[in-house]
Amino acid sequence: MAGSKRNSMVLSPGSDNVVIALRPFQEGESIEGVSASEPIRQYHKMALTDIGQDQPVYKYGQIIGYATEPISAGSWIHTHNIGMGQLMEVDVTDIATEIPEPLPAIEDRYFMGYRSPDGRAGTRNYILIGSTVDCSARVVQMVLDEFERKKGDYTRRYPNVDGIVGLTHDSGCGLVTLSEGHKQQNRTIQNLMEHPNVGGRAIVQLGCEKGQAAVIFGEDRLVAVEGGVDHTEDTMPVITIQEEGGTWNTVDRIVNYVERTLLPRANRRRRTLIPASGLILATQCGGSNANSGFTANAAIGYASDLLVRCGGAAFIGETTETFGAGHLLTRRARTKEVGQAYLDFVSNYRTYLARGEGTPENNLAYGNMEGGLSTIAEKALGSVAKGGTTALNWAVDYAEQITEKGFGFMNSPAFDPASCTGQTAGGAQIGIFSTGAGSCFGGILIPWMKIVSNSDTFERLEDMEVNAGGIAEGVDSFEDVGRLIFEYTLAMASGAKTYSEKIGYSVVNIWDKGVVT
C-alpha cells in the first residue's frame, strides 16, 4: 500500500471505499476531492463514497464489515455505523485453492546460538524453576527472592547464564483429571521446562496435587533434587514439599542444588554458529490500531517470509483475531488437511467462547477502538498480515511442540500473556510483538521485540525496538522495515537484549481451558 506524507491520510487500494487519517482532520478538509463532513480522529476511517445501509465497507481490498446505517462520503466510519453483519454468517470453504509457489531459498544466514542435546537451537541460557501447582508457586518465588539477593554474586561468577526464572501458575489441581484442559496445562508446563533456552531446571510439587510431576513428565524421568549431584539432560529433577519437611527446607534444598549443580552446568554452555533454519519465530499483536495492518504487521510478514526462505519457521496465533480473515489462511494452506485443521480450531473456539457467554465478533479491546479499528474482521486482516505470503504449512494446538518448517498457525487466545506462553512452549526461541498504542510486554524464556505501527507511539514510549511508522509517512517501505526486523531477529537470537529483557519483564500465563472441580 502506498503511503502519503506524514500528517495526511493513507489511501487504500482502488476497491476500497475508506481512507485512514494519520492526523486529526477537521470538518471541511479535503482528500481526493472528498471533504470531511465531520471531524475525523487520528487513525480512524473516512468514507470516500456514499455507502448504503447493509452495504460492504472495504479496506485492504477486503470487506471489514457492513454499514448499519446510510453513510455519506466524508463521514467518520466507526463502531457507531459499521458492524460485522453478514460476515458473522460466512462459512469459509476455499481450502488449498491458492497455494503460493515457494519463494527463492536463502542459504547463507546464521546466528550464534546454543545447541541442546536433542538438536534444537536455543537463543538464551536460563535456569528454570517450575511449579506443578499453585500450592508450590510460593516456594518457587521464595527461591527467586533468595537469588535476587545474591544476583551480584552469581552473575559475576556465572556470566554465561542469562538468569534464574520461575514458572508458576494458579492451577494444577482443580481441573478434571486428564481432561482436555488438564492435558493442555501439563503439555504447556512440560514443553516450557524442556525448552531449548533452558540450561538447567528443577520442578517443585506439593505432593498431593492432581498435576503430579510423574503425570507431566513420566515417572521414569524423575530424579531427586540433590545438591552437587549432576543429572543427565533427559531427567527432570523434582522436589516434593510434603516429603522435604515444609517450605524453608524445600527452598534451602533447591537453592543448594542451583548453586552447586545447575549454575556451573549452565555456565559451561557456549554459543556456536547455527543456520537460521534452526529458528522458530512467534509473532503476536497487542494494542493494535488502524495502522498496524499495513505498517508494522506487513513488515513483520516480510521478515517472516525471509526466515521461511532461510528454512526456518514463523507462525501466528490468536485464533479469535483471525475471524473474518480466515479465508486468507485456508486458501494458501499447503494441503486440505492443514486448512481443515485451522477451521476445526476456529469452530472449537466458538464453542469455547459460548461457554463464557462470548462471541469472536466482540473481541475488540478499548485501545483497538480508540486506535480506529471498528470490527474484528478489520483487526484480523491486519493480524494475518504478520504471516507474510508463503503457504500455510502447518497448524498446531496450544503449546504443542512445533516440528515442521515454514509458515504456520497455533491455536491460542488473543490475550497476549497466554498466547505468548503457548507460543514459547511450542518451541519458539524468538518473539516479535506488534503494537500500535504501545506495550511493555516481555515473556518467559525468550526475547520479544516490539515493532510499533506509528511514529507517535515510537517517540513517546521508550520500550519500543523498531518504528514502522515511516511506512505510513511514505519515507520507508515495508520491505525495508521487514529487512531491518529480520536482521534484528538474528541479532536477538545471537544474544542482543530487548528492552523488556533489560528491565526484567517476564510474564507467564497458561491458558486455562478446563472446568474447575
Secondary structure, 3 states (H helix, E strand, C coil): CCCCCCCCEEECCCCCCEEEECCCECCCCEECCEECCCCECCCCEEECCCECCCCEEEECCEEEEEECCCECCCCEECCCCEECHHHHHCCCCCCCCCCCCCCCCCCCCEEEEEECCCCCEECCCEEEEEECCHHHHHHHHHHHHHHHHCHHHHHHHCCCCCEEEEECCCCCCCECCCCHHHHHHHHHHHHHHCCCCEEEEEEEECCCCCCCHHHHHCHHHEEECCCCCCCCCCCEEEEEHHHHCCHHHHHHHHHHHHHHHHHHHHHCCCCEEEEHHHCEEEEEECCCCCCCCCCHHHHHHHHHHHHHHCCCEEEECCHHHCCCCCHHHHCCECCHHHHHHHHHHHHHHHHHHHHCCCCHHHCCCHHHHHCCCCCHHHHHHHHHHHHCCCCEEEEECCCCCCCCCEEEEECCCCCHHHHHHHHHHCCCCEEEEEECCCCCCCECCCCEEEEECCHHHHHHCCCCCEECHHHHHCCCCHHHHHHHHHHHHHHHHCCCCCHHHHCCCCECCCCCCCCEC
